Amino acid sequence: MFFIRDFPDSSGWKNHRRSFSAKNDIGREIVANVGALGAMIALTDAVSREAGEKVVLSRVPEAFLELDKKAHNMGFEKAKILLK
């Protein structure tokens, strides 16, 4: 589970507090880090969604491809909702 806080701070950044539970949202806790990475990509625009997904999927065993893709996309989508 990761949290994003929702209050302005002295730096001018807006923080959001929301939770993402890999166990509740995806069904497996093991992919929480992939969900968090998807959220960070969405919040920072450091790399494109597709580039982030490509890297994640290139590093996981084939048996976990769909699970990790789902977690990455869920984290990305939940973070993008916060930016609206």
N, C-alpha and C positions, 0 to 999 in steps of 0.2 A: 504494500500500500504506500502511496506517496501523497503528499499534501502540497497544495499551492495556496498560499495565503492571499486574502482579499482585503488589503488596506494600503493606503498610500504611505510611503516612507519619505525620509528627508532627501533622498536622492532624486525624487520625482518619479520613480518607477512605480507602477501599480502592481501590487502583488495580489494574487487570487488564492483563496483557500478552498480547495475542493479535494475530494478523495477519489481514488481509483483503486479498487480492490481486484487484483488479478484473479483471486479465488472466486469472488462474487460475479465479476463481469466477464471473465473468460472461462473460469472453471478450474484453473490451475495456478497456484501461487508462483510456480517456478518461472513464469514469464513476466513477473512484475517489473524486472529491470528493462525488458524490451518495451513494455508499456510506458515506462518512465522516459526512455529514450525517444519514443514517438512523441510524447508530450513536449520534451525539451526542443525537439526539432520544430514542432509547431510554434512554440513560444518564441524561439530565437530566429527562425529562418536562416540558421547557419548553413544548412544544406537543404536541398529540395526533399520533399516527402519521398519521392521515388528513389533518390540517391540513398537516403537513410534506410529505406526498406531493402534496397538491393544489398547494402553492406550487411545488414542483419541476416538476411536470408542466405548470404554467401558463407556465413560462419556457423550455422546451426546444422545438426544432423537432419537428414531428409525426413525422418519420422516426426520432427517437430516443425517443419516448414509452415504448415497451415496454422498451427497454434501460435507461433511467433508472428506470423503475418497478421493474424487477428489481433494480437496484443498490441503490436506496433500501430495498427490502424485505429484501434480503440483509444489508445493514449493520445494519438494525434488528433482525433476527432473531438475528444473531451476537452483538450487544451484549446482547440480552435473555437469552440463554443464560448469559452471564457473571453476571447478576444473580440467578440461581437459587441 
